[in-house]
C-alpha cells in the first residue's frame, strides 16, 4: 500500500488570509535570515499571531478557511480498504482505475497475520489467531485467493469474456489505485475518523500516510485541526 502526493495548493498562510479577508486584512510570511547567508537561502515561517489565529479557527469550528487549501494523492490499496475510504464524500473527489477498461494482471494484498474477532463489539478485531492452525495458514489463502482467482480471471479473458464481467471473480484483496483530491478540512475529517483506534488497521495505515504528508505541507493548520 502507498500514498503519493500528486499536487497541493496553498499553505498555512493561505488559511490565515482566508480568515483575515473578513476584515479586509492580509498577513505575510516572516522571513528568517542569518548573517552571512545568501538572501535566497532565507526561510519563511508563520508569525506567532497567525499561528494563534489558526489554533483559534480550529478550536472554534471555523472550518471554511481550511477549505481553501488542497491536496491531491494517488493511492494504492486493496479494494476492501478503498471501499471504506470512498465513503468520505464531502469536499473530496475520487477517480479510480476501472477494470471495465483495464485487463492487465491484477496484484493482490495479503495479511501477515490473522486477527481475532472482538468479544464485545460488532466490528474491528482483537489479538492474533495462532498461525499453527492448519486451516488458518496464510499460504493456503494466498494459493486460493491469489493463484486460483488470477488463473480464473486470465482464463475468462482468454475465452473472450469482457473485462467488466471477468473482474467479478477477483477478491476484495485485489489492489486498486485512485486519485483522491480535496480540501485540507475534508482530509482532516477523514484522518480523524480513520486514525481512531476503532478503525480497521489497514485503513489506519493509509490514513497515517495521508496524515504525515498533510502535516509536512501544512504543519500549523494540520496540528490544529487534528487536535480539535
C-alpha positions in Angstrom: 0.0 0.0 0.0 1.2 3.5 -0.7 0.2 7.2 -0.8 1.9 9.6 -3.2 1.3 13.3 -3.1 0.5 14.4 -6.7 -0.2 18.1 -6.0 -1.0 20.7 -3.3 -2.3 24.2 -3.3 -2.0 26.8 -0.5 -0.2 26.9 2.8 -0.7 27.8 6.4 -0.6 31.4 5.3 -3.5 30.8 2.8 -5.6 29.6 5.7 -4.9 32.7 7.7 -5.6 35.0 4.8 -8.9 33.2 4.0 -10.0 34.1 7.5 -8.5 37.7 7.6 -10.3 38.7 4.4 -13.4 39.1 6.6 -11.7 42.2 7.9 -10.1 43.2 4.6 -6.7 42.3 6.2 -3.8 40.2 4.9 -0.9 38.5 6.6 2.6 38.0 5.2 5.3 35.4 5.9 8.0 36.3 8.4 11.5 35.7 6.9 14.4 34.5 9.0 17.8 35.3 7.7 21.2 34.6 9.3 24.3 36.8 9.0 26.5 35.8 6.0 23.9 33.6 4.4 22.8 34.4 0.8 19.3 36.1 0.7 17.9 33.2 -1.4 18.6 30.8 1.4 16.5 32.6 4.0 13.4 30.7 5.1 9.9 31.8 5.8 7.7 31.0 8.7 4.3 31.8 10.1 4.1 34.7 12.6 3.1 33.8 16.2 0.0 35.9 15.7 -1.1 33.8 12.7 -0.3 30.6 14.5 -2.6 31.6 17.2 -5.3 32.5 14.6 -5.1 29.0 13.1 -5.5 27.5 16.6 -8.5 29.7 17.3 -10.2 28.8 14.0 -9.8 25.1 14.5 -10.8 25.1 18.2 -13.9 27.1 17.5 -15.1 25.1 14.5 -14.4 27.7 11.8 -13.6 25.2 9.1 -14.1 27.3 5.9 -10.6 28.9 5.9 -9.1 25.3 5.9 -11.2 24.6 2.8 -9.1 26.9 0.7 -6.0 24.6 0.9 -6.0 21.5 -1.2 -4.2 18.2 -1.6 -4.2 15.6 -4.4 -3.0 12.0 -3.8 -2.5 8.8 -5.8 -3.2 5.9 -3.5 -2.7 2.2 -3.9 -4.5 -0.2 -1.6 -6.7 -3.3 -1.6 -10.3 -2.9 -2.7 -11.7 -3.5 0.8 -9.7 -0.5 2.1 -10.7 1.7 -0.8 -14.4 0.9 -0.3 -14.1 2.1 3.3 -12.4 5.4 2.3 -14.6 6.2 -0.6 -17.5 6.7 1.8 -16.0 10.1 2.7 -17.5 12.3 0.0 -17.9 15.9 1.3 -15.1 18.2 -0.1 -13.4 15.3 -1.9 -13.1 14.0 -5.5 -12.3 10.4 -6.4 -11.2 8.8 -9.7 -10.2 5.1 -9.7 -8.7 2.6 -12.0 -11.6 0.8 -13.7 -11.4 -2.9 -14.5 -14.1 -2.4 -17.1 -11.3 -0.9 -19.2 -8.1 -2.3 -17.7 -7.4 -6.1 -18.0 -3.7 -6.3 -17.1 -2.7 -8.8 -14.5 -4.1 -7.9 -11.1 -2.0 -7.6 -7.9 -3.2 -8.9 -4.6 -2.6 -7.9 -1.0 -2.2 -10.5 1.7 -2.1 -10.1 5.5 0.9 -11.1 7.6 -1.3 -12.4 10.4 -4.9 -13.2 11.1 -6.6 -11.0 13.7 -9.3 -12.4 16.0 -12.9 -11.2 16.3 -13.5 -8.9 19.3 -15.7 -10.3 22.1 -17.8 -7.3 22.9 -18.0 -5.4 19.5 -19.8 -5.9 16.2 -16.7 -4.7 14.2 -13.0 -4.5 14.4 -10.5 -7.1 15.6 -8.7 -8.2 18.7 -5.5 -10.1 19.1 -3.8 -12.5 16.7 -5.0 -16.0 15.8 -2.1 -18.5 16.1 -0.7 -19.4 12.7 -0.2 -23.1 13.8 -3.8 -23.8 13.0 -3.7 -25.6 9.6 -6.9 -24.2 8.3 -5.7 -20.7 9.1 -2.4 -20.9 7.1 -1.9 -17.7 5.1 0.0 -19.5 2.4 -3.2 -21.5 1.7 -5.1 -18.3 1.5 -2.6 -17.0 -1.0 -3.0 -20.0 -3.2 -6.8 -19.8 -3.1 -7.4 -16.1 -3.4 -4.3 -15.3 -5.4 -3.3 -18.1 -7.7 -6.8 -19.6 -8.4 -8.6 -16.3 -8.7 -5.9 -15.0 -11.0 -6.0 -18.2 -13.1 -9.8 -18.0 -13.5 -9.6 -14.3 -14.4 -7.0 -14.9 -17.0 -8.9 -17.9 -18.4 -12.1 -15.9 -18.8 -10.3 -13.1 -20.7 -8.6 -15.7 -23.0 -12.1 -17.0 -23.8 -13.1 -13.6 -24.9 -15.1 -12.6 -21.8 -15.4 -8.8 -21.4 -13.2 -7.3 -18.6 -16.3 -5.8 -17.0 -17.5 -9.4 -16.3 -14.3 -11.2 -15.8 -13.4 -8.9 -12.9 -16.3 -10.4 -10.9 -14.0 -13.3 -9.9 -11.4 -11.1 -8.3 -11.5 -11.0 -4.5 -11.6 -7.9 -2.3 -7.9 -8.1 -1.6 -7.2 -7.1 -5.3 -5.1 -3.9 -5.4 -6.7 -0.8 -6.8 -5.4 2.7 -7.4 -7.1 6.1 -7.3 -6.7 9.8 -7.4 -8.1 11.5 -4.3 -8.3 15.3 -4.1 -9.9 17.6 -1.7 -9.6 20.4 0.9 -7.4 20.3 4.0 -10.6 20.4 6.0 -12.0 17.4 4.3 -8.9 15.3 4.7 -8.7 16.3 8.3 -12.2 14.7 8.8 -11.0 11.6 7.0 -8.0 11.2 9.2 -9.8 12.0 12.5 -12.1 9.1 11.8 -9.7 6.6 10.2 -6.9 7.1 12.7 -9.2 6.3 15.5 -8.4 3.1 17.4 -11.7 1.5 16.3 -10.9 1.9 12.6 -9.5 -1.1 10.6 -5.8 -1.5 10.9 -5.2 -1.4 7.1 -7.3 1.7 6.7 -5.4 3.4 9.5 -2.2 2.7 7.6 -3.4 4.7 4.6 -4.8 7.5 6.9 -1.4 7.7 8.7 0.4 8.2 5.4 -2.0 11.0 4.4 -1.6 12.5 7.9 2.2 12.6 7.5 2.1 14.3 4.2 -0.5 16.9 5.3 1.5 17.6 8.4 4.6 18.3 6.3 2.7 20.6 3.9 0.5 22.4 6.4 2.2 22.0 9.8 0.3 24.5 11.9 -3.1 24.0 10.3 -2.9 20.2 10.4 -1.8 20.1 14.1 -4.7 22.5 15.0 -7.3 20.5 13.0 -6.2 17.2 14.4 -6.1 18.5 18.0 -9.6 19.9 18.0 
